[in-house]
């Protein structure tokens, strides 16, 4: 890549069940692109149904990067994602293809397109163990309250059930002595290497919630219970970050006899609706995002048209690859 030349990066974001994968694949086929997944659960191997990981048929031959890259028991941070995603984006562009960052994990997207600096604090394994034990004994709310007392800004931005990020924020505070270090102003400066085109997909709330419920029912039909059972039999316990993901913790509770399958499904649908609401809140912070109403019949055609115009200066004469 020439010095000073920016990489065009198309971003497809939005809540769960908004159709991000289908749009990203259609876009990649149309403009000869490849997809970089920005999903904090699809990184895990063996976790397919509960993460709504696109199968081979859904990918339609389009390469998907940063999917199935770590074992369920392995730690994976936003810093690691930032490094791998930026490398993948660079490699895709240098091969003459359009990089498309698609997913619903807002913090992963932020880590790529903003100057998040993760080098200022390393891991404190003893502190992590202490805080994890406290969460197990007293609940996530106790650890979240600990963060609120020392860094209220971070506590306001991090959900009480996002234990991993709560612990990371406390770890950073412990090492830097500064509140707001994780959210400091520098992190809001755009990463200079990209020229971004940012789409946010949405449905009206009632329809989105119906799509979520239909997706959960489909997951159950496809064998989510069996998938979680296999993971637990393989030794992947519910204390792992991966097993705290939507679908896995709820079904694990059923398998542990805490409630019936019908109750587990109802809890999963409720938790997924709440998660989608938090995702929308996160993405509404972006001033540059172009919101796309997916109920409109020409929504995807509009995205294709805008993207083609945006990328024309980077890929002059690019042939329409879609058949």
C-alpha positions in Angstrom: 0.0 0.0 0.0 1.3 3.4 -0.9 2.4 5.6 2.0 -0.4 8.0 3.0 -3.1 6.2 0.9 -6.2 5.3 2.8 -7.9 2.0 2.7 -11.7 2.0 1.9 -13.5 0.2 4.6 -17.3 -0.5 4.5 -18.9 -1.3 7.8 -22.2 -3.2 8.2 -23.4 -3.0 11.8 -26.7 -3.2 13.6 -28.5 -5.3 16.2 -28.8 -9.1 16.1 -31.2 -10.5 13.5 -31.0 -7.4 11.4 -29.6 -9.2 8.4 -25.9 -8.1 8.5 -24.5 -11.3 7.1 -26.8 -11.4 4.1 -26.0 -7.7 3.3 -22.3 -8.2 3.7 -22.2 -11.2 1.5 -24.3 -9.6 -1.2 -22.0 -6.5 -1.1 -18.9 -8.7 -1.3 -20.2 -10.6 -4.3 -21.2 -7.4 -6.1 -17.9 -5.5 -5.5 -15.4 -8.4 -5.2 -15.0 -8.0 -1.4 -14.2 -10.1 1.6 -15.8 -10.0 5.1 -14.1 -9.4 8.4 -16.4 -10.5 11.2 -16.8 -8.1 14.1 -18.6 -10.6 16.4 -17.2 -11.4 19.8 -18.8 -14.8 19.8 -18.2 -16.1 16.3 -14.5 -16.1 17.0 -14.9 -19.4 19.0 -14.6 -22.8 17.4 -17.4 -25.4 18.0 -19.9 -22.6 18.8 -22.0 -22.4 15.6 -25.7 -22.5 16.2 -25.9 -20.2 19.3 -23.6 -17.6 17.7 -25.6 -17.6 14.4 -22.4 -18.3 12.6 -23.0 -18.2 8.9 -22.6 -21.7 7.3 -20.9 -22.4 4.0 -24.1 -21.9 2.1 -24.8 -18.6 3.7 -21.3 -17.3 3.0 -21.8 -18.2 -0.7 -18.0 -18.6 -1.3 -17.1 -15.3 0.3 -14.1 -15.5 2.6 -15.0 -14.6 6.2 -12.0 -13.6 8.4 -11.8 -13.8 12.2 -14.3 -16.6 12.5 -13.4 -19.9 14.3 -10.0 -18.6 15.4 -9.8 -19.5 19.2 -10.8 -22.3 21.4 -13.8 -21.7 23.8 -11.5 -21.7 26.9 -9.0 -19.2 25.4 -8.9 -15.5 26.4 -9.5 -13.1 23.6 -9.4 -9.3 24.0 -10.4 -6.3 22.0 -6.7 -5.5 21.7 -6.1 -8.9 20.0 -9.1 -8.3 17.7 -7.8 -4.8 16.8 -4.5 -6.3 15.7 -5.9 -9.2 13.7 -8.7 -7.2 12.1 -6.5 -4.4 10.9 -4.1 -6.9 9.4 -6.9 -8.7 7.7 -8.3 -5.4 6.3 -4.8 -4.5 5.0 -4.3 -7.9 3.4 -7.7 -7.8 1.7 -7.1 -4.4 0.2 -3.6 -5.2 -1.0 -5.0 -8.1 -2.9 -7.3 -5.7 -4.8 -10.5 -6.6 -2.9 -12.9 -4.5 -0.8 -12.7 -5.1 3.0 -16.1 -5.2 4.7 -16.3 -5.1 8.5 -19.6 -6.7 9.5 -20.9 -7.5 13.0 -22.8 -6.4 16.0 -20.0 -6.0 18.6 -19.7 -2.3 18.9 -16.5 -2.2 20.9 -14.7 -4.4 18.3 -15.7 -2.0 15.6 -14.6 0.9 17.7 -11.2 -0.8 18.3 -10.7 -1.0 14.6 -11.8 2.5 13.4 -10.7 4.6 16.4 -7.3 5.1 18.0 -7.9 2.8 21.0 -4.6 2.3 22.6 -4.5 -1.0 24.6 -0.8 -0.8 25.4 -1.1 1.3 28.5 -2.0 -1.5 30.9 -1.2 -5.2 30.9 -2.9 -8.1 32.4 -3.1 -8.5 36.2 -4.0 -12.1 36.7 -4.3 -12.0 40.4 -6.7 -9.0 40.3 -8.7 -10.8 37.6 -9.0 -14.0 39.7 -10.0 -11.9 42.8 -12.8 -10.0 40.8 -14.0 -13.2 39.2 -14.3 -14.9 42.5 -16.2 -11.9 43.9 -18.6 -12.0 40.9 -19.2 -15.7 41.5 -19.8 -15.2 45.2 -21.7 -11.9 45.2 -22.8 -11.4 41.6 -21.8 -9.2 38.7 -23.5 -6.2 40.3 -21.1 -6.2 43.2 -18.1 -5.9 40.8 -19.9 -3.3 38.7 -20.5 -1.3 41.9 -16.8 -1.5 42.6 -16.2 0.1 39.2 -18.8 2.7 39.7 -17.1 3.9 42.8 -13.8 4.5 41.1 -14.7 5.2 37.5 -18.4 6.2 37.1 -18.0 7.1 33.4 -16.8 3.6 32.6 -19.5 2.0 34.7 -22.2 4.0 32.9 -21.0 2.7 29.5 -20.4 -0.9 30.5 -23.4 -3.1 31.2 -23.6 -4.8 34.6 -23.5 -8.3 32.9 -20.4 -7.6 30.8 -18.1 -8.9 33.5 -15.1 -9.2 31.2 -15.1 -5.4 30.4 -15.9 -4.5 34.0 -12.9 -6.4 35.1 -10.7 -4.9 32.4 -11.8 -1.4 33.3 -10.9 -2.0 37.0 -7.6 -3.5 35.9 -6.8 -0.4 33.9 -7.8 1.9 36.8 -5.7 -0.1 39.2 -2.6 0.2 37.0 -3.1 3.8 35.8 -4.8 5.4 38.7 -7.0 7.3 36.3 -10.7 7.2 35.8 -11.9 7.1 32.2 -8.6 5.7 30.9 -10.4 3.2 28.8 -12.7 5.8 27.4 -10.3 8.8 27.2 -10.6 11.3 24.4 -7.8 9.9 22.3 -9.8 6.8 21.8 -12.4 8.8 19.9 -10.0 10.0 17.2 -10.4 8.2 14.0 -7.7 5.7 12.9 -5.9 7.5 10.1 -5.6 4.5 7.7 -9.2 4.2 6.8 -11.8 5.9 4.7 -15.0 4.5 6.1 -18.5 4.1 4.9 -20.7 3.0 7.8 -24.1 1.5 7.5 -26.4 0.6 10.4 -29.2 -1.8 9.6 -32.5 -1.7 11.5 -36.1 -2.9 11.7 -38.9 -1.4 13.6 -38.9 -2.7 17.1 -41.9 -5.1 16.8 -40.6 -6.7 13.7 -37.0 -6.9 15.0 -38.3 -8.7 18.1 -40.3 -11.1 16.0 -37.2 -11.8 13.9 -35.3 -12.5 17.1 -37.9 -14.9 18.4 -38.0 -16.7 15.1 -34.2 -16.9 15.1 -34.2 -18.4 18.6 -36.8 -21.0 17.6 -34.7 -21.9 14.6 -31.6 -22.3 16.8 -33.5 -24.8 18.9 -34.7 -26.7 15.9 -31.2 -26.8 14.5 -29.8 -28.4 17.7 -28.7 -25.6 20.1 -29.4 -27.8 23.1 -27.3 -30.6 21.7 -24.5 -28.1 20.8 -24.4 -26.8 24.4 -24.5 -30.3 25.8 -21.5 -31.3 23.6 -19.5 -28.3 24.8 -20.3 -29.0 28.5 -19.4 -32.7 28.0 -16.1 -31.6 26.5 -15.3 -29.7 29.7 -16.3 -26.2 28.7 -17.8 -24.9 31.9 -20.2 -22.0 32.4 -17.5 -19.9 34.1 -15.8 -19.3 30.7 -16.4 -16.0 28.9 -17.5 -18.0 25.8 -20.1 -20.0 27.7 -21.6 -16.8 29.1 -22.7 -15.8 25.6 -26.3 -15.6 24.6 -27.8 -19.0 24.0 -25.1 -20.8 25.9 -25.7 -19.6 29.4 -29.5 -20.0 29.1 -29.4 -23.5 27.7 -26.7 -24.5 30.2 -29.1 -23.5 32.9 -31.6 -25.9 31.5 -29.1 -28.7 31.3 -28.1 -28.0 34.9 -31.7 -28.4 36.0 -32.3 -24.8 37.0 -35.4 -24.5 34.8 -37.4 -26.2 32.0 -36.5 -25.9 28.3 -39.5 -23.7 27.7 -38.3 -21.4 30.4 -34.8 -21.4 29.0 -36.1 -20.4 25.6 -38.3 -17.6 27.0 -35.3 -16.3 29.0 -33.1 -16.5 25.8 -35.6 -14.5 23.8 -35.9 -11.9 26.5 -32.1 -11.6 26.9 -31.7 -11.3 23.2 -34.3 -8.6 22.9 -32.5 -6.7 25.6 -29.1 -7.2 23.9 -30.5 -5.9 20.6 -31.7 -2.8 22.4 -28.2 -2.2 23.9 -26.6 -2.7 20.5 -28.9 -0.1 19.0 -28.0 2.4 21.8 -24.3 1.8 21.1 -24.6 2.4 17.4 -26.7 5.5 17.7 -23.6 7.2 19.1 -22.0 7.4 15.6 -22.6 10.6 13.8 -21.3 9.2 10.5 -23.6 6.1 10.4 -26.1 5.8 7.5 -29.2 4.1 8.9 -30.9 1.6 6.6 -34.5 0.6 7.1 -34.4 -3.0 6.1 -38.2 -3.1 5.6 -37.9 -1.1 2.4 -37.8 -3.2 -0.7 -34.8 -1.4 -2.2 -32.7 -1.3 1.0 -29.9 -3.6 -0.2 -29.9 -2.0 -3.7 -29.4 1.4 -2.1 -26.4 0.1 0.0 -24.9 -1.4 -3.2 -25.3 1.8 -5.1 -23.8 4.0 -2.4 -20.9 1.6 -1.8 -20.2 1.4 -5.5 -19.9 5.1 -5.8 -17.8 5.3 -2.6 -15.3 2.6 -3.8 -15.0 3.8 -7.4 -12.0 6.0 -6.7 -10.2 3.1 -5.1 -11.1 0.4 -7.6 -11.5 2.2 -10.9 -13.1 -0.1 -13.5 -14.0 -2.8 -11.0 -16.2 -5.4 -12.7 -19.6 -6.2 -11.1 -18.9 -9.7 -9.8 -22.5 -10.5 -9.0 -24.3 -13.0 -11.2 
